[in-house]
Amino acid sequence: MTAARITVDPRFPIGAVRRRLFGGFVEHLGRHVYDGIYEPGHPAADEQGFRRDVLELVRELGVSLIRYPGGNFVSGFRWEDSVGPRERRPRRLDLAWHSTETNEIGLHEFSDWLTKAGSDLMLAVNLGTRGTLEAIDLLEYSNIPGGSALSQQRIDNGRTAPFDVRVWCLGNEMDGPWQLGHRSADDYGKLAAQTAKGMRQMDPSIELVVCGSSGAQMPTFGEWERVVLEHTYDDVDMISCHAYYQEHDGDVDSFLASAVDMDRFIEAVAATADHVGAVKGSDKRIDISFDEWNVWYIDRVDSVKPTAIDDWPVAPRLLEDVYSALDAVVFGSLLISLLSHADRVASASLAQLVNVIAPIMTEPGGPTWRQTTFFPFAITSRLAQGDAVRLHVEAPSIDTAKHGTVAAVDAVATHDADTGATAIFLVHRGREEAIEVTIDVSGLGAAEIVETHLLHDDDPYARNTLDDPERVQPRAVESRLEGGILRVTLPPIAWAALALRTR
């Protein structure tokens, strides 16, 4: 058995753990909305057609801020289609996912669902095929209490109080050639700045997210951020990051080290933003909205293009990845990366929530179940409180093809000085043997173990499915705490969380 050592000292905080770090993402894509969160004929449907069993799991996840309605979908979306009497709402062709959008669920209905889920709304505007005027119109409809044409339209549509949306995304992945309305960094930066200024003239209190790169592998990465922020630095609060990870060609070591790539991505974007601020002589800081992240097997995606001019299905099965224990361990390590950058990542959105590359799966007319990735998110969102704490980690190293030499163990902690609650999150990337981790927690004072969780399976490719929905489950960690030293034994390919409390 190999060994690692970690020191936890709350005197070395990274930054406050903002609840928005545990956000989600709901896009009109595949069976996410229809047959996912909304299925009127289902036995578990409420009076509005929302599945109560899905809502229960979303609440268990602890999702805070939810980005909506896209994603690629938003770049062809006309928001006016999704409000007003349902019988008058038009059916539209969604070019992003080659589907038919019925507009049965729109801003009003989704806001009701968010209230039931206990989450807040992050609203994206269409800067792909539309522009500044349409974004300002949507803001007026959503946030102005009354006394104007569009606020009155909202009231007439049954919503007297404003939606009061606090966080807005200025388009989606505008650097991507796949995006409707894709444009250069210079052209997008000008449009985003113009739109941001207009929206702030209407509601100065909102927070705005400008599009960063849709991945660090994009050929324009870095330069895109620089140019876009040169236009928008004074007018926005955050810049977005998007990243998805998958196992390629059996390279498990590189896959397990995916969080190293996320670390570098965050740090590169922060450095670029700070460079632009320095050039401008500004004391303002641009934070990061990591508003799309997950494990996603993009290489497995079948073509979503229509086979005929009339082939535009409603809610087809798209991007329904079935996640393994290995995927969940990598997923948990990505959460460690986000917490490790709590000083700079102000918001993050797991993409997505239901059926589409999701922690929650449903079957029409049937059950819902938790995928393996459900557990790290639900446990971390519940236990992470107070400040993220930087740890000193000594561990064996692993050589990877993609990310160089990485530590076999990665970890982060959170500590709430008011309650004495501390949580430690660990990942073991080693594939061959168990590792004993010795954690010095004497800096916390007299502490006791409250709860522990381990995600591991002897078969790293074990999955939770419709036929076997509880195949992979978290269990307690083999651990003991004596004299300020916490000893934890982690099997190969494992993610763990331990909650402590100061006596």
Buried (B, 14 or more C-beta within 10 A) or exposed (E): EBEBBBBBBBEBBBBBBBBBBBBBBBBBBBBBBBBBBBBEEBEBBBEEBBBEBBBBBBBBBBBBBBBBBBBBBBBBBBBBBBBBEBEEBEEBEBBBBBBBBBBBBBBBBBBBBBEBBEBBBBBBBBBBBBBBEBBBBBBBBBBBEEEEEBBEBBBEBEBEEBBBBBBBBBBBBBBBEEBBBBBBBEBBBBBBBBBBEBBBEBBEEBBBBBBBBBBBEBEBBBBBBBBBBBBBBEBBBBBBBBBBBBBEEEEBBBBBBBBBBBBEBBEBBBEBBBEBBEEEEEEEEBBBBBBBBBBBBEEEEEEBEBEEEEEBBBBBEBBEBEBBBBBBBBBBBBBBBBBBBBBBBBBBBBBBBBBBBBBBBBBEEEEBBBBBBBBBBBBBBBBBBBBBBBBEBEBEEBEBEBBEEBBBBBBBBBBBEEEBBBBBBBBBBBBEEBBBBBBBBBBBEEBEBEBBBBBBBEEBEBBBEEEEBEBBEBEEBBBEBEEBEBBBBBBBBBBBBBBBBBE
